[in-house]
Amino acid sequence: QQMVNQAMHGAGRVLRRGAGEIRVYVQANPYSVTMMSFFGGCWLMFASTLCLLNVFQMLDPLHYILQAYQLFFGFLIIVVDGPSEKFPDALRARIVGFTALLQSRANRILFYLFIGCQQASQPGLLNCLVGWYFAAVAVGFTLANCANPPRMQEGPVGPVGADGFAGTR
């Protein structure tokens, strides 16, 4: 019994230390969380495309429509969090107009949690993994935003952050 208690206490110490290191890393490198979001958007598009290509999914039209929405959300995440020089300015400006909801950091965190819950609640291991990945992205954004509150200024498409892009980083 005493050995089990010591093992549990030691494991708790290791977990707390690991969580502290992750928190410090995320606070020091908030751009890494944005990259996590970008890769999550890629995975979301991949998983949704696979579901859309499955012809039997059409037997459940609402689920099929949900996959189309998630494909679109994945595209939005890629454009918003991806490398800005890879997309035409006109496309980015149009997408930023569609993503007014994602301009607030709190809304973005809630959006990632929503995507995570939607994905994880669907059948299949890939959907579950993508869902939990987005939950981790939401936690990362929360940690990064608690450590680095946004400095906003007025820009051509509304409030923008110090990086010049719609307060998303």
C-alpha positions in Angstrom: 0.0 0.0 0.0 2.8 2.4 0.9 4.6 1.6 -2.4 1.5 2.4 -4.4 1.0 5.7 -2.6 4.7 6.6 -3.2 4.3 5.7 -6.9 1.2 7.8 -7.2 2.8 10.7 -5.5 5.9 10.4 -7.8 3.7 10.2 -10.9 1.8 13.3 -9.8 5.0 15.2 -9.3 6.2 14.2 -12.8 2.9 15.2 -14.4 2.8 18.6 -12.6 6.4 19.3 -13.7 5.6 18.2 -17.3 2.5 20.4 -17.4 4.5 23.3 -16.0 7.1 22.9 -18.8 4.4 22.8 -21.4 2.8 26.0 -20.0 6.2 27.8 -20.0 6.9 26.7 -23.6 3.5 27.8 -24.9 3.8 31.1 -23.1 7.2 31.7 -24.5 6.3 30.5 -28.1 2.6 31.5 -28.8 3.3 31.1 -32.6 3.7 27.4 -32.0 0.0 27.2 -30.9 -1.0 29.0 -34.1 1.0 26.4 -36.1 -0.8 23.7 -34.1 -4.0 25.2 -35.2 -2.9 25.4 -38.8 -2.0 21.7 -38.8 -5.3 20.9 -37.1 -7.1 22.7 -39.9 -5.2 20.4 -42.4 -6.2 17.3 -40.4 -9.8 18.5 -40.2 -9.9 19.0 -44.0 -8.3 15.5 -44.5 -10.8 13.7 -42.1 -13.8 15.6 -43.6 -12.7 14.9 -47.1 -12.4 11.1 -46.4 -15.9 11.1 -44.9 -17.3 13.1 -47.9 -15.7 10.6 -50.4 -17.5 7.7 -48.6 -20.6 7.3 -50.8 -22.5 5.5 -48.1 -22.3 8.7 -46.0 -25.0 10.1 -48.4 -27.5 7.8 -46.8 -27.3 10.1 -43.7 -27.7 13.5 -45.4 -27.3 15.6 -42.2 -24.1 13.9 -41.3 -22.9 14.4 -44.9 -23.7 18.1 -44.7 -21.9 18.3 -41.3 -18.8 16.9 -43.0 -19.0 19.6 -45.7 -19.2 22.3 -43.0 -16.2 20.8 -41.2 -14.3 20.8 -44.5 -15.1 24.5 -44.8 -14.1 25.2 -41.2 -10.8 23.4 -41.9 -10.2 25.6 -44.9 -11.0 28.7 -42.8 -8.5 27.6 -40.1 -5.8 27.0 -42.7 -6.3 30.4 -44.3 -6.5 32.3 -41.0 -3.6 30.5 -39.3 -1.5 29.5 -42.3 1.4 31.3 -43.8 0.0 34.5 -45.0 2.3 34.9 -48.0 1.0 31.6 -49.5 -2.6 33.0 -50.1 -3.6 35.9 -52.3 -4.4 39.1 -50.4 -7.9 39.2 -51.8 -8.7 35.7 -50.6 -7.3 36.4 -47.1 -9.3 39.7 -46.9 -12.5 37.9 -47.9 -11.9 35.0 -45.5 -11.2 37.4 -42.7 -14.6 39.0 -43.4 -16.2 35.5 -42.9 -14.2 34.9 -39.7 -15.3 37.8 -37.6 -16.3 35.3 -34.9 -12.6 34.2 -34.7 -11.2 37.6 -34.2 -11.8 37.5 -30.5 -9.4 35.2 -28.7 -12.0 33.8 -26.4 -14.3 33.1 -29.3 -11.5 31.3 -31.1 -10.9 29.1 -28.1 -14.6 28.3 -27.9 -14.6 27.6 -31.7 -11.7 25.1 -31.3 -13.5 23.4 -28.5 -16.6 23.2 -30.6 -14.7 21.6 -33.5 -13.0 19.2 -31.1 -16.4 18.1 -29.6 -17.9 17.8 -33.0 -15.1 15.6 -34.3 -14.6 13.5 -31.2 -18.4 12.7 -31.1 -18.3 11.1 -34.5 -17.4 7.5 -35.2 -13.9 6.5 -36.2 -10.5 6.8 -34.7 -9.3 9.6 -37.0 -12.3 11.8 -36.0 -11.6 11.1 -32.3 -7.9 12.0 -32.7 -8.7 15.2 -34.6 -11.3 16.1 -31.9 -8.8 15.7 -29.1 -6.1 17.5 -31.1 -8.4 20.5 -31.3 -9.1 20.3 -27.6 -5.4 20.5 -27.1 -5.2 23.5 -29.4 -7.9 25.2 -27.4 -5.9 24.6 -24.2 -2.7 25.9 -25.9 -4.5 29.1 -27.1 -5.8 29.5 -23.5 -2.4 29.3 -22.0 -0.8 31.5 -24.7 -3.5 34.2 -24.3 -3.4 34.2 -20.5 0.3 34.9 -20.7 0.3 37.3 -23.6 -2.8 39.5 -23.6 -3.5 41.0 -27.0 -2.4 44.5 -28.0 -4.9 45.7 -30.5 -4.8 48.6 -32.9 -7.2 49.7 -35.6 -6.5 48.3 -39.1 -8.1 48.3 -42.6 -10.3 45.2 -41.7 -11.0 46.2 -38.1 -8.9 45.5 -35.0 -5.6 43.9 -35.8 -2.8 42.6 -33.6 0.8 43.6 -33.5 1.5 41.2 -36.3 -0.9 43.1 -38.5 -3.5 40.4 -38.9 -6.9 40.6 -37.3 -5.9 39.8 -33.7 -5.5 36.1 -34.2 -2.0 35.6 -32.9 
